[in-house]
Amino acid sequence: MSLRQMEYFVAVVEESSFTRAAERLHVTQPALSHQIKALERTVGGDLLERLPRGVLLTPMGRAFLPHAERSVRSAAQARRAARAAAGAEGGELHIATVHSVAVGVLPEVFAHWRRTRPGVGLVLHEYATTDALEDQVERGIADLAVGPLPVGWAGPVVPVGEEEIVLVVPFDDPLAGRSSVGLHELADRLWVRCAMEPVVEGRPFLDGVCEAAGFVPRTVLWTEHTSTAVRMAAAGVGVSMAPAHLVRGAVGEDCAVLGVDPPWLRALGVFSRVALTGAAAAFTQLLGTLPTAGIRPPRPGEPSPERPYADCGGPPSMVR
């Protein structure tokens, strides 16, 4: 069994076609088919079901696929890491993150990186949820991830700071002149909520903290993206919650921002499947030290992965 055979297998699965996979890999279709058959002989059974209009994974193929993906992507990461560590032209660092961090934290970090390390390119992979982020990093899609600290992660995890979750209201809202508000004061308000809202112990975070404050939030609108929810709140549709750094990145001065008393804080960090070396280590250090990154430096007693929102008065652990 060779790495090339696994690369060919993954390409066929991703393209759902031997013809398209051969074109992508710049090989002939007979050569591709020969390598797949050799791989199947090695593993002892069919990995793919050939159909008139494509291919499907067999049960054996479904079991084999994630391991093949990890092998292929780990090899690609090794090549990138070697070039990036040497500062070679064409070296790349693949970074995975969630939408809010991509919008609110990483632009300034990426700009600083490009000024200081022009030979090492950056490739950004964005995901809607921490579940998807952790799954894709585990599958080898990126060299490192930036996001909420994962629970029970087997690889290295480096805390780099914490984000504050704030409330967004329009400028003409009666609360707009205040710096913070107790959640109980919003019991009669309508809420704009987002599909990216964290889930705590199997339920959306806002449901849990509002229940602790003695009321059930009345949702007037659900959105797909946090930045959309912020825009809707700024227009007066309802109150929304979002990381402070995203609010600045998404709407700037177009809305009033309220802290929650006591504050909602969530730890952020860098995590990876393998040791952070070379360019990955340099990026992690930059993220933790750049003062304009939009996150607070780690503090003594900072939120742990088991309690990512500190001092919020809500449920004790954010699972996702």
KOLMARNU-427428 format. One record per residue (C-alpha): x, y, z. Coordinates in pm, 1 decimal, decimal comma. Layout:
+----------+----------+----------+
:        X :        Y :        Z :
+----------+----------+----------+
:        X :        Y :        Z :
...
+----------+----------+----------+
END
This chain:
+----------+----------+----------+
:        X :        Y :        Z :
+----------+----------+----------+
:      0,0 :      0,0 :      0,0 :
:    151,6 :    331,4 :   -107,2 :
:     76,6 :    694,6 :    -33,9 :
:     13,6 :    746,7 :   -405,1 :
:   -255,7 :    477,3 :   -405,1 :
:   -428,9 :    642,7 :   -109,3 :
:   -403,7 :    981,3 :   -282,1 :
:   -567,1 :    832,3 :   -592,4 :
:   -841,4 :    671,9 :   -382,7 :
:   -920,5 :    999,8 :   -201,5 :
:   -931,5 :   1187,6 :   -532,7 :
:  -1179,9 :    938,3 :   -682,0 :
:  -1403,0 :    971,0 :   -375,6 :
:  -1388,0 :   1350,8 :   -378,1 :
:  -1459,1 :   1373,0 :   -751,5 :
:  -1712,2 :   1084,0 :   -752,7 :
:  -1558,9 :    990,5 :  -1085,4 :
:  -1254,3 :    804,8 :  -1218,0 :
:  -1244,7 :   1035,1 :  -1520,8 :
:  -1245,5 :   1361,0 :  -1323,1 :
:   -999,3 :   1221,3 :  -1068,5 :
:   -758,5 :   1121,7 :  -1348,1 :
:   -781,5 :   1471,4 :  -1497,5 :
:   -717,6 :   1630,1 :  -1157,0 :
:   -418,2 :   1406,1 :  -1091,3 :
:   -281,5 :   1440,8 :  -1448,2 :
:   -270,0 :   1064,7 :  -1503,8 :
:   -446,8 :    836,7 :  -1749,8 :
:   -767,9 :    669,1 :  -1638,4 :
:   -626,4 :    316,1 :  -1694,4 :
:   -328,6 :    401,6 :  -1471,1 :
:   -560,7 :    534,3 :  -1203,8 :
:   -786,1 :    226,9 :  -1220,4 :
:   -482,1 :     -1,2 :  -1200,1 :
:   -362,0 :    167,8 :   -879,3 :
:   -707,7 :    152,0 :   -718,3 :
:   -737,5 :   -219,5 :   -798,7 :
:   -391,3 :   -279,1 :   -653,0 :
:   -496,6 :    -96,1 :   -336,5 :
:   -812,4 :   -308,6 :   -312,5 :
:   -608,9 :   -625,4 :   -345,7 :
:   -384,6 :   -506,4 :    -63,0 :
:   -673,1 :   -432,5 :    176,7 :
:   -856,9 :   -749,3 :     75,8 :
:  -1179,5 :   -623,1 :    -75,7 :
:  -1362,4 :   -363,7 :   -284,2 :
:  -1339,0 :     -5,2 :   -160,2 :
:  -1550,7 :    144,5 :   -437,3 :
:  -1869,2 :     40,4 :   -613,4 :
:  -1843,0 :    132,4 :   -981,0 :
:  -2169,2 :    272,7 :  -1118,6 :
:  -2262,7 :    390,2 :  -1469,6 :
:  -2258,8 :    752,7 :  -1350,6 :
:  -2006,5 :    762,0 :  -1073,0 :
:  -1880,9 :    566,6 :   -775,9 :
:  -1998,2 :    491,6 :   -424,1 :
:  -1803,6 :    383,4 :   -119,9 :
:  -1851,8 :     26,3 :     -4,4 :
:  -1869,4 :    -39,9 :    372,9 :
:  -1499,2 :   -127,9 :    358,7 :
:  -1432,6 :    194,0 :    168,2 :
:  -1617,8 :    404,9 :    424,7 :
:  -1404,6 :    254,7 :    700,9 :
:  -1084,2 :    307,2 :    501,2 :
:  -1151,2 :    666,5 :    383,4 :
:  -1075,3 :    870,4 :    699,6 :
:   -743,6 :    691,8 :    747,3 :
:   -648,5 :    748,6 :    384,1 :
:   -744,3 :   1116,8 :    412,7 :
:   -527,7 :   1161,7 :    720,6 :
:   -231,7 :    996,4 :    551,6 :
:   -260,1 :   1206,2 :    236,6 :
:   -311,3 :   1531,0 :    423,9 :
:    -38,4 :   1457,0 :    675,0 :
:    204,8 :   1410,5 :    387,5 :
:     93,9 :   1741,7 :    235,9 :
:    131,3 :   1909,6 :    576,0 :
:    482,0 :   1768,1 :    610,9 :
:    582,5 :   1918,7 :    277,0 :
:    426,5 :   2255,7 :    365,0 :
:    581,4 :   2257,5 :    711,1 :
:    927,8 :   2185,8 :    575,2 :
:    907,4 :   2469,9 :    324,7 :
:    741,0 :   2709,1 :    570,8 :
:   1000,4 :   2635,7 :    840,5 :
:   1273,7 :   2731,0 :    596,9 :
:   1086,6 :   3043,2 :    487,3 :
:   1090,1 :   2904,9 :    135,5 :
:    890,1 :   3069,6 :   -138,6 :
:    577,6 :   2866,9 :   -192,5 :
:    559,6 :   2744,3 :    165,2 :
:    205,4 :   2753,6 :    301,0 :
:     41,4 :   2750,9 :    641,4 :
:   -317,5 :   2623,4 :    644,4 :
:   -526,3 :   2770,2 :    927,4 :
:   -877,3 :   2662,7 :   1024,7 :
:  -1115,3 :   2873,7 :   1231,5 :
:  -1476,7 :   2965,2 :   1299,1 :
:  -1652,1 :   3253,6 :   1124,1 :
:  -1644,3 :   3501,0 :   1413,2 :
:  -1269,0 :   3463,1 :   1466,1 :
:  -1204,7 :   3490,0 :   1091,0 :
:  -1392,3 :   3820,6 :   1076,4 :
:  -1295,7 :   3975,8 :   1408,0 :
:   -947,0 :   3850,0 :   1499,4 :
:   -747,1 :   3720,7 :   1206,0 :
:   -742,0 :   4006,3 :    948,4 :
:   -486,6 :   4213,7 :   1142,1 :
:   -284,5 :   3903,6 :   1229,6 :
:   -274,9 :   3793,3 :    865,5 :
:   -175,9 :   4143,6 :    752,7 :
:    112,0 :   4151,9 :   1001,2 :
:    223,0 :   3805,1 :    889,3 :
:    229,0 :   3904,2 :    522,6 :
:    445,7 :   4205,8 :    601,5 :
:    698,5 :   4006,5 :    802,8 :
:    692,2 :   3664,0 :    630,2 :
:    605,3 :   3723,1 :    263,7 :
:    755,7 :   3390,8 :    157,2 :
:    509,2 :   3180,4 :    357,2 :
:    153,7 :   3194,1 :    224,8 :
:   -159,0 :   3159,2 :    438,0 :
:   -466,1 :   2952,8 :    347,2 :
:   -779,8 :   3006,0 :    558,2 :
:  -1047,6 :   2738,6 :    613,1 :
:  -1367,1 :   2873,9 :    775,5 :
:  -1632,8 :   2669,8 :    956,5 :
:  -1968,6 :   2757,3 :   1103,6 :
:  -1938,7 :   2559,2 :   1426,3 :
:  -1669,2 :   2436,4 :   1663,6 :
:  -1788,2 :   2080,0 :   1593,3 :
:  -1705,7 :   2120,1 :   1225,1 :
:  -1378,6 :   2297,5 :   1304,2 :
:  -1250,6 :   2024,0 :   1534,7 :
:  -1363,9 :   1747,0 :   1298,7 :
:  -1182,1 :   1896,3 :   1000,1 :
:   -861,7 :   1961,6 :   1193,2 :
:   -870,3 :   1601,8 :   1316,4 :
:   -904,6 :   1491,4 :    953,1 :
:   -591,0 :   1687,4 :    863,9 :
:   -743,8 :   1972,4 :    662,0 :
:   -522,2 :   2237,1 :    827,7 :
:   -190,3 :   2275,0 :   1007,8 :
:   -352,6 :   2445,1 :   1306,2 :
:   -684,7 :   2579,0 :   1428,2 :
:   -772,8 :   2906,2 :   1600,9 :
:  -1091,2 :   2902,3 :   1805,9 :
:  -1255,8 :   2818,1 :   2137,0 :
:  -1045,8 :   2576,8 :   2339,8 :
:  -1148,8 :   2219,2 :   2254,9 :
:  -1248,7 :   1969,8 :   2522,5 :
:  -1043,6 :   1650,4 :   2546,0 :
:   -820,5 :   1733,1 :   2250,5 :
:   -536,0 :   1483,0 :   2210,3 :
:   -285,6 :   1718,1 :   2045,0 :
:   -121,3 :   2042,7 :   2159,1 :
:   -347,3 :   2326,2 :   2280,3 :
:   -207,1 :   2675,8 :   2340,9 :
:   -433,5 :   2939,4 :   2505,4 :
:   -379,5 :   3280,1 :   2344,7 :
:   -641,8 :   3493,8 :   2515,5 :
:  -1013,7 :   3531,8 :   2563,9 :
:  -1301,5 :   3693,5 :   2382,2 :
:  -1583,9 :   3888,0 :   2544,8 :
:  -1938,3 :   3819,1 :   2431,7 :
:  -2139,7 :   4141,3 :   2417,5 :
:  -2493,3 :   4250,7 :   2336,5 :
:  -2577,8 :   4463,6 :   2033,1 :
:  -2856,2 :   4723,3 :   2019,7 :
:  -2924,4 :   5024,0 :   1792,9 :
:  -2810,5 :   5373,5 :   1893,1 :
:  -3164,7 :   5485,9 :   1973,2 :
:  -3221,7 :   5201,1 :   2221,2 :
:  -3291,1 :   5318,8 :   2578,8 :
:  -2990,8 :   5115,8 :   2699,5 :
:  -2750,9 :   5249,7 :   2435,9 :
:  -2579,8 :   5496,5 :   2670,8 :
:  -2479,2 :   5229,7 :   2921,8 :
:  -2160,5 :   5024,1 :   2923,9 :
:  -2318,2 :   4708,3 :   3068,1 :
:  -2653,3 :   4556,9 :   3154,7 :
:  -2784,2 :   4278,6 :   3374,7 :
:  -2939,1 :   4003,4 :   3166,1 :
:  -3259,7 :   4014,2 :   3372,8 :
:  -3321,2 :   4366,9 :   3237,4 :
:  -3379,6 :   4217,9 :   2892,0 :
:  -3658,8 :   3979,5 :   2992,0 :
:  -3916,3 :   4158,2 :   2776,8 :
:  -3695,1 :   4204,7 :   2470,7 :
:  -3698,1 :   4031,1 :   2132,9 :
:  -3379,7 :   3854,4 :   2024,5 :
:  -3202,6 :   3805,6 :   1692,9 :
:  -3019,7 :   3474,5 :   1712,2 :
:  -2777,4 :   3282,1 :   1497,4 :
:  -2727,9 :   2921,2 :   1393,4 :
:  -2363,3 :   2961,5 :   1503,7 :
:  -2467,9 :   3023,3 :   1865,8 :
:  -2269,8 :   2792,7 :   2097,8 :
:  -2443,8 :   2490,9 :   2245,6 :
:  -2409,1 :   2422,3 :   2617,1 :
:  -2500,0 :   2080,8 :   2755,5 :
:  -2720,2 :   2009,9 :   2455,3 :
:  -2902,7 :   2344,2 :   2435,2 :
:  -2829,1 :   2690,1 :   2289,5 :
:  -2622,1 :   2906,3 :   2523,4 :
:  -2870,0 :   3195,8 :   2536,7 :
:  -3153,3 :   2966,6 :   2647,6 :
:  -2947,7 :   2850,2 :   2945,1 :
:  -2830,8 :   3189,2 :   3069,1 :
:  -3174,0 :   3347,1 :   3025,1 :
:  -3332,6 :   3063,5 :   3220,0 :
:  -3081,2 :   3126,9 :   3499,4 :
:  -3185,9 :   3493,7 :   3487,5 :
:  -3553,9 :   3397,6 :   3525,4 :
:  -3698,6 :   3424,8 :   3175,9 :
:  -3724,1 :   3257,8 :   2834,2 :
:  -3580,0 :   3458,8 :   2541,7 :
:  -3831,6 :   3550,4 :   2271,9 :
:  -3667,0 :   3494,8 :   1935,2 :
:  -3788,1 :   3720,4 :   1655,8 :
:  -3535,5 :   3610,3 :   1391,7 :
:  -3285,5 :   3330,0 :   1328,0 :
:  -2989,7 :   3393,7 :   1096,0 :
:  -2717,4 :   3172,0 :    953,0 :
:  -2421,0 :   3398,9 :   1032,1 :
:  -2328,0 :   3596,4 :   1341,9 :
:  -2238,0 :   3904,9 :   1137,0 :
:  -2589,7 :   3902,1 :    988,7 :
:  -2741,2 :   3886,9 :   1337,1 :
:  -2527,8 :   4185,6 :   1440,8 :
:  -2646,3 :   4386,4 :   1140,0 :
:  -3008,1 :   4303,5 :   1218,2 :
:  -2963,6 :   4409,6 :   1580,6 :
:  -2799,6 :   4735,6 :   1471,9 :
:  -3105,9 :   4805,1 :   1255,0 :
:  -3339,4 :   4754,2 :   1551,8 :
:  -3483,6 :   4410,8 :   1475,5 :
:  -3393,2 :   4281,9 :   1822,3 :
:  -3106,9 :   4234,3 :   2067,8 :
:  -2820,9 :   4010,4 :   1953,0 :
:  -2516,3 :   3855,6 :   2119,4 :
:  -2175,8 :   3827,9 :   1951,2 :
:  -1803,6 :   3834,7 :   2026,6 :
:  -1687,8 :   4193,8 :   2076,8 :
:  -1415,9 :   4156,6 :   1814,2 :
:  -1668,4 :   4048,0 :   1551,1 :
:  -1898,0 :   4341,4 :   1627,2 :
:  -1614,2 :   4580,5 :   1551,6 :
:  -1520,3 :   4390,0 :   1238,9 :
:  -1876,0 :   4350,7 :   1109,7 :
:  -2041,8 :   4686,9 :   1174,3 :
:  -1782,5 :   4922,9 :   1318,0 :
:  -1954,6 :   5226,4 :   1469,5 :
:  -2303,8 :   5143,4 :   1342,1 :
:  -2441,2 :   5010,7 :   1670,3 :
:  -2426,0 :   5037,8 :   2047,2 :
:  -2244,1 :   4762,8 :   2234,9 :
:  -2332,2 :   4654,5 :   2589,1 :
:  -2129,4 :   4432,1 :   2814,1 :
:  -2312,5 :   4178,7 :   3027,6 :
:  -2285,9 :   4208,4 :   3407,2 :
:  -2127,1 :   3972,9 :   3509,9 :
:  -1930,3 :   3945,5 :   3182,4 :
:  -1935,3 :   3656,6 :   2939,2 :
:  -1577,8 :   3555,1 :   2853,9 :
:  -1459,3 :   3261,4 :   2644,2 :
:  -1103,3 :   3131,8 :   2616,0 :
:   -949,0 :   3111,8 :   2269,1 :
:   -645,0 :   2916,2 :   2164,8 :
:   -449,4 :   2742,0 :   1895,0 :
:   -471,5 :   2363,8 :   1863,1 :
:   -328,9 :   2107,2 :   1625,6 :
:   -292,8 :   1733,3 :   1568,1 :
:     85,9 :   1754,6 :   1581,9 :
:    349,5 :   1962,7 :   1759,1 :
:    350,3 :   2330,5 :   1663,8 :
:    687,1 :   2392,2 :   1500,3 :
:    834,0 :   2627,7 :   1240,4 :
:    576,5 :   2857,6 :   1082,5 :
:    293,0 :   2712,1 :   1293,3 :
:    480,1 :   2797,2 :   1614,3 :
:    564,2 :   3145,8 :   1483,7 :
:    199,8 :   3212,8 :   1395,1 :
:     86,2 :   3095,2 :   1738,5 :
:    334,7 :   3328,1 :   1907,3 :
:    221,8 :   3618,9 :   1689,6 :
:   -143,5 :   3558,6 :   1771,3 :
:    -67,4 :   3553,8 :   2144,1 :
:    141,8 :   3872,2 :   2146,4 :
:     -5,1 :   4102,8 :   1880,7 :
:   -191,6 :   4371,5 :   2081,1 :
:   -431,7 :   4452,3 :   1797,4 :
:   -556,3 :   4095,1 :   1756,5 :
:   -891,3 :   4181,2 :   1920,7 :
:   -867,6 :   3938,0 :   2211,4 :
:   -762,6 :   3987,5 :   2570,5 :
:   -435,9 :   3829,2 :   2688,1 :
:   -474,8 :   3521,4 :   2910,6 :
:   -535,2 :   3607,3 :   3275,7 :
:   -471,0 :   3411,3 :   3593,1 :
:   -763,4 :   3173,7 :   3638,7 :
:   -868,7 :   3213,5 :   3272,9 :
:  -1160,7 :   3002,6 :   3145,6 :
:  -1067,5 :   2639,2 :   3090,2 :
:  -1202,4 :   2419,5 :   2810,4 :
:  -1448,6 :   2277,9 :   3062,7 :
:  -1577,9 :   2628,8 :   3144,5 :
:  -1523,6 :   2840,5 :   2833,7 :
:  -1759,6 :   3119,5 :   2944,9 :
:  -1633,7 :   3249,0 :   3279,2 :
:  -1838,7 :   3458,6 :   3520,5 :
:  -2150,9 :   3432,2 :   3305,6 :
:  -2379,9 :   3293,4 :   3571,2 :
:  -2503,7 :   3037,9 :   3320,2 :
:  -2456,5 :   2668,6 :   3254,4 :
:  -2123,8 :   2529,6 :   3375,5 :
:  -1973,8 :   2396,1 :   3054,6 :
:  -1988,4 :   2480,5 :   2687,7 :
:  -1964,5 :   2152,0 :   2505,9 :
:  -1977,1 :   2306,3 :   2157,3 :
+----------+----------+----------+
END
